Amino acid sequence: MADDKIKKLENRAEGVAKDVQGHLKDAVGGLTGDVGLQAEGKFDQFAGHMQQDFADLYDEGEGVVEKAVTLVRDKPLLALGVVSFVGIVLGWLLAPRSKRS
């Protein structure tokens, strides 16, 4: 669990570093008139933002999984009922229909 937290923080820090690096490249490219460097900076900013968002999304997903595990552990019959209901509904929706003439 602690390794996951450290990995998330490392991922987030890398994203922030990429974002800062992108801002610097964008600024230098704007000052020197180098459109390629400016574009590279914009891409680095985007990649940094995406890496930070992924770290946040991973953390949220981890919370959902923990809630699901707790539900199954505390109320196994309710969890079985929910899964059965979802399976029946999906089967009904995805099953091929016979054509009536």
C-alpha positions in Angstrom: 0.0 0.0 0.0 2.8 2.4 0.9 4.6 1.6 -2.4 1.5 2.5 -4.3 1.4 5.9 -2.6 5.0 6.5 -3.3 4.6 5.5 -7.0 1.6 7.9 -7.3 3.6 10.7 -5.8 6.5 10.0 -8.1 4.2 9.9 -11.1 2.6 13.2 -10.1 6.0 14.8 -9.5 7.2 13.7 -13.0 4.0 15.2 -14.5 4.7 18.5 -12.7 8.3 18.4 -13.9 7.2 17.8 -17.5 4.7 20.6 -17.3 7.3 23.1 -16.0 9.8 21.9 -18.7 7.1 22.5 -21.3 6.4 26.0 -20.1 10.1 26.8 -20.3 10.4 25.4 -23.8 7.3 27.3 -24.9 8.7 30.5 -23.5 12.2 30.1 -25.0 10.6 29.2 -28.3 8.4 32.2 -28.2 11.4 34.5 -27.4 13.6 33.1 -30.1 10.9 32.6 -32.7 11.5 28.8 -32.8 8.1 27.4 -33.6 9.3 23.8 -33.3 10.6 24.4 -29.8 7.3 26.1 -28.9 5.3 23.2 -30.2 7.5 20.8 -28.3 6.9 22.8 -25.2 3.1 22.7 -25.7 3.3 18.9 -26.1 5.4 18.6 -22.9 2.8 20.6 -21.0 0.0 18.4 -22.3 2.0 15.2 -21.4 2.6 16.6 -17.9 -1.0 17.4 -17.4 -2.1 13.9 -18.6 0.4 12.2 -16.3 -0.9 14.2 -13.3 -4.5 13.4 -14.2 -3.7 9.7 -14.6 -2.2 9.7 -11.1 -5.4 11.2 -9.7 -7.6 8.9 -11.7 -5.6 5.9 -10.5 -6.1 7.0 -6.9 -9.9 7.4 -7.4 -10.1 4.0 -9.0 -8.3 2.5 -6.1 -10.9 3.9 -3.7 -13.7 2.4 -5.8 -12.1 -1.0 -5.7 -11.6 -0.8 -1.9 -15.3 0.0 -1.5 -16.3 -2.9 -3.7 -14.1 -5.3 -1.7 -15.6 -4.0 1.5 -19.1 -4.6 0.2 -18.3 -8.1 -0.9 -16.7 -8.9 2.5 -19.4 -7.4 4.6 -22.5 -8.3 2.5 -21.7 -11.2 0.2 -25.3 -12.1 -0.5 -26.2 -8.5 -1.6 -23.1 -8.5 -3.8 -24.1 -11.8 -5.4 -27.6 -10.4 -6.0 -26.3 -7.3 -7.6 -23.9 -9.2 -9.9 -26.6 -11.7 -10.8 -29.0 -8.8 -11.7 -26.4 -7.1 -13.8 -25.6 -10.3 -15.6 -29.3 -11.0 -16.4 -29.8 -7.5 -17.7 -26.7 -7.6 -19.9 -27.6 -11.1 -21.2 -31.1 -9.8 -22.0 -29.7 -6.7 -23.8 -27.0 -8.5 -25.7 -28.8 -11.7 -26.6 -29.8 -12.1 -30.3 -33.5 -11.6 -30.9 -35.5 -13.9 -33.1 -37.3 -12.1 -36.0 -41.0 -12.5 -36.1 -42.8 -12.6 -39.4 
